[in-house]
Amino acid sequence: MVGASAPSHTLHLQLAPTFNSHPLSFDSLTNTTAAGQQVSVTRLDFLLSEFSLSRDDGSWLHLTNSFAFIGERAGRASFELSNLPAGRYQKLRFHVGLLPETNHKDLQAIPPAIL
């Protein structure tokens, strides 16, 4: 936990989904699978959770109560991770979806931190 006097920073993240190394197209049969099938994507919504940042020394900073809802079709492709301590970070990791224990909690027990 970052102390009240410690400077905190915000990391801005922007997702750009691709399909076979090309920008994802919605409602179009321009997305071709490895088997040669053309598919149309009409919706791409998901939750991200359990964010961690790798420090220069190889240790991980685990962020608690950090969630992001991504709704690509609706233009919700960016989010922020706030209150990060100053430092150099090499990697970002996260879960797609929620851990079972979070998913089954009473919503009122989860802080209003969903981005």
Sequence and secondary structure as in RCSB ss.txt:
>XXXX:A:sequence
MVGASAPSHTLHLQLAPTFNSHPLSFDSLTNTTAAGQQVSVTRLDFLLSEFSLSRDDGSWLHLTNSFAFIGERAG
RASFELSNLPAGRYQKLRFHVGLLPETNHKDLQAIPPAIL
>XXXX:A:secstr
   TTS EEEEEEE   EETTEE  BSSTTEE TTS EE B   EEEEEEEEEEETTS EEE SS EEEEEGGGT
B EEEEEEEESS EEEEEEEES  HHHHTS GGGS S B 
